[in-house]
Amino acid sequence: MNPDSKIFVTGHRGMVGSAIVRRLQAGGYSNIVTRTRTELDLLDQSAVHTFFRDEKPDYVFVAAAKVGGIQANNTFRADFLYQNLLIEANLIHGAHLADVDRLMFLGSSCIYPRDCNQPIKEEYLLTGSLEPTNEPYAIAKIAGVKLTESYNRQYGRKYVSVMPTNLYGPNDNYDLASSHVLPALLRKAHEAHTRGDQEMVVWGSGAPRREFLHVDDLADGCVFLLERDYDGPLLNVGTGADVTIGELAEIVMDVVGFRGRIVYDRSKPDGTPRKLLDVSRLAALGWRARTPLRAGIRAAYEAAPFFE
Ligand code: GFB
């Protein structure tokens, strides 16, 4: 890629897409193309194909997706499956039809079997059953991985799939019903602290382990791969370390300055017990995450819409 290559970033208003745009701008890329949902509906096949035919970007980031935390995934199962299948199929096939040779598809660590060995190597894909709370989303993301692999095999494209672990950072979703755990705990701790509460509710048992990657690190890893013309197999992106949800809650409370008690709401699902990614494939290429968890959480807190 050169600095004036035309790079189409989908989902640029979301947490991942906006981080990729920031990182590209910082790297001197000046020809970044974005479209809002009103300008281009990614569920509309013919609109997406026309867009590609007219714009002919050099590179596409598939960062647009319907995403959410455990409860949203478990509740809006049809929407997560249908919309993600359509978005990725329209973008990947549309890019191919317009002869766009380079593309990066972003998935999620929930594509791997629920009970696979830890840390999770890329080759564990499709070796076991998925976590039920996010099976529809995971199936859609697995289809995306298979689309990139298949267009490469059949048509010689250089489409890459990247699987980030749980992400957090600026432009995260702080709606408690649909968010992921980290933004939810930041908001709950902030509100509890502001109200002077004695306790804060954390869903599930607190025992599941999760790995958290700052979205700016993910964006940096993506641009690192773009700049090295990486066109190899599926790659995990993570930090290589995880914490329990209970430990995460303690760190968040500490960052916010809330000194109350944690109450576990065991009527809410735990989800997968652990999903720590093996990041050695990406590390061997020379990239690693840089943001320490506590510092990243502090930065996310200060960027949160309710921070004053
Ligand atoms: O982040 P999260 O919603 O998604 O939840 P997953 C992670 C863990 O945190 C679960 C617990 O064990 C939750 O029960 N948790 C505790 C909370 N308190 C809260 C809370 O207030 N809100 C939320 N949301 N969780 C999603 C998948 O899985 O992660 C997606 O559903 C995707 O497919 C995404 O892979 C990255 O890590 O369980």
Residues whose N, C-alpha, C, O or C-beta is under 5 A from the ligand:
A	BS01	GFB	G68 G69 I70 N73 S108 C110 N134 Y137 N166 L176 S179 H180 V181 A184 L185 V202 W203 G204 P208 I245 P269 D270 G271 T272
